């Protein structure tokens, strides 16, 4: 694996964790939004990751075949967890039966996911810094 591949792997991981942090922020921002119907209620969203192989990078990854070379985001899916109906007949958004619907966002899980994504991002920044330091030391050997 070349030094450039290290930057590619860490960069793809940082990009994926950035998307993960954005979806967590969106979920937390909408955690207490109320709605008068199930169809209009916000649903928690989560990114789906998959490995990215060297031959998918398009930069001559044929030497190692299917060696793993990063991560890609396949998409963002909505959670299928049940929504939270609450009986609040005096709420302005209550339906005819007096129910208000709240998102299926679990704030504790989202906070744990945020911490995990943040730490993963930080670790990949450290990988980039270590690779940069190694490259600088190799260049210093030639002096």
C-alpha positions as CSV (number, residue, x, y, z in Angstrom):
1,X,0.0,0.0,0.0
2,X,1.5,3.3,-1.0
3,X,1.4,6.4,1.1
4,X,-1.1,8.0,-1.3
5,X,-3.5,5.0,-0.6
6,X,-3.3,5.8,3.1
7,X,-4.5,9.3,2.4
8,X,-7.3,7.9,0.2
9,X,-8.5,5.5,2.8
10,X,-8.4,8.0,5.7
11,X,-10.1,10.6,3.4
12,X,-12.9,8.4,2.5
13,X,-13.4,7.4,6.1
14,X,-13.4,11.1,7.2
15,X,-16.0,11.9,4.5
16,X,-18.2,9.0,5.6
17,X,-18.0,10.1,9.3
18,X,-18.8,13.7,8.2
19,X,-22.0,12.4,6.6
20,X,-22.8,10.4,9.7
21,X,-22.3,13.5,11.9
22,X,-24.7,15.5,9.6
23,X,-27.4,12.8,9.8
24,X,-27.1,12.7,13.6
25,X,-27.4,16.5,13.8
26,X,-30.5,16.4,11.6
27,X,-32.0,13.7,13.8
28,X,-31.3,15.7,17.0
29,X,-32.6,18.9,15.4
30,X,-35.9,17.2,14.6
31,X,-36.2,15.0,17.8
32,X,-39.1,17.0,19.3
33,X,-40.9,18.2,16.2
34,X,-44.6,17.4,16.4
35,X,-47.0,16.5,13.6
36,X,-50.7,15.9,13.2
37,X,-50.4,12.8,11.1
38,X,-48.1,9.7,10.7
39,X,-47.2,10.6,7.1
40,X,-45.9,14.0,8.0
41,X,-43.8,13.0,11.0
42,X,-40.0,13.1,10.7
43,X,-38.3,9.7,10.8
44,X,-34.8,9.2,12.0
45,X,-32.2,8.8,9.2
46,X,-29.1,6.7,9.2
47,X,-26.3,6.4,6.6
48,X,-25.4,3.0,5.1
49,X,-21.7,2.3,4.6
50,X,-19.9,-0.3,2.4
51,X,-16.3,-1.1,1.8
52,X,-14.7,0.5,-1.2
53,X,-12.2,-1.7,-3.0
54,X,-9.0,-0.6,-4.7
55,X,-10.2,-1.6,-8.2
56,X,-13.2,0.8,-7.6
57,X,-10.8,3.7,-7.0
58,X,-9.8,3.6,-10.7
59,X,-6.1,4.3,-9.9
60,X,-4.4,1.1,-10.9
61,X,-5.5,-1.0,-7.9
62,X,-5.1,-4.2,-9.9
63,X,-1.9,-5.4,-8.1
64,X,-3.8,-6.3,-4.9
65,X,-7.1,-7.2,-6.5
66,X,-10.0,-6.9,-4.0
67,X,-7.9,-5.3,-1.2
68,X,-10.0,-3.0,0.9
69,X,-9.2,0.6,0.2
70,X,-11.8,2.8,2.0
71,X,-15.4,3.3,2.7
72,X,-18.3,4.6,0.7
73,X,-21.8,5.8,1.7
74,X,-24.4,3.8,-0.2
75,X,-27.2,6.0,0.9
76,X,-29.3,7.3,3.8
77,X,-32.2,5.3,5.0
78,X,-35.1,6.2,7.3
79,X,-35.6,4.2,10.5
80,X,-38.5,1.8,10.6
81,X,-38.9,2.1,14.4
82,X,-42.4,3.1,15.4
83,X,-43.3,6.7,15.9
84,X,-44.3,8.1,19.2
85,X,-48.0,9.0,19.4
86,X,-48.9,11.0,22.5
87,X,-52.3,11.9,23.7
88,X,-52.3,15.7,23.9
89,X,-55.9,16.9,23.0
90,X,-55.1,20.5,23.7
91,X,-52.0,20.6,21.4
92,X,-52.6,22.8,18.3
93,X,-51.4,19.9,16.1
94,X,-53.6,17.2,17.7
95,X,-55.6,15.1,15.3
96,X,-59.3,14.3,15.7
97,X,-58.6,11.7,18.3
98,X,-56.3,14.1,20.3
99,X,-53.0,12.4,19.3
100,X,-49.8,14.3,18.3
101,X,-47.1,12.3,16.6
102,X,-43.4,12.7,17.4
103,X,-40.4,11.3,15.6
104,X,-38.8,7.9,16.3
105,X,-35.5,9.6,17.3
106,X,-33.8,8.2,20.4
107,X,-31.7,11.1,21.7
108,X,-29.5,8.8,23.8
109,X,-28.6,6.6,20.8
110,X,-28.0,9.6,18.6
111,X,-25.7,11.2,21.2
112,X,-23.7,7.9,21.4
113,X,-23.6,7.7,17.6
114,X,-22.4,11.3,17.5
115,X,-19.5,10.6,19.9
116,X,-18.6,7.5,17.9
117,X,-18.6,9.3,14.6
118,X,-16.6,12.2,16.2
119,X,-14.0,9.8,17.6
120,X,-13.7,7.9,14.3
121,X,-13.2,11.2,12.5
122,X,-10.5,12.2,15.0
123,X,-8.7,8.9,14.6
124,X,-8.6,9.3,10.8
125,X,-7.2,12.8,11.2
126,X,-4.4,11.2,13.3
127,X,-3.8,8.6,10.6
128,X,-3.4,11.4,8.1
129,X,-1.0,13.3,10.4
130,X,1.1,10.2,11.0
131,X,1.3,9.4,7.3
132,X,2.3,13.1,6.6
133,X,5.0,12.9,9.3
134,X,6.3,9.6,7.8
135,X,6.4,11.2,4.3
136,X,8.3,14.2,5.7
137,X,10.9,12.0,7.5
138,X,11.4,9.9,4.3
139,X,12.1,13.1,2.4
140,X,14.5,14.3,5.1
141,X,16.5,11.0,4.7
142,X,17.6,12.2,1.3
143,X,19.1,15.4,2.6
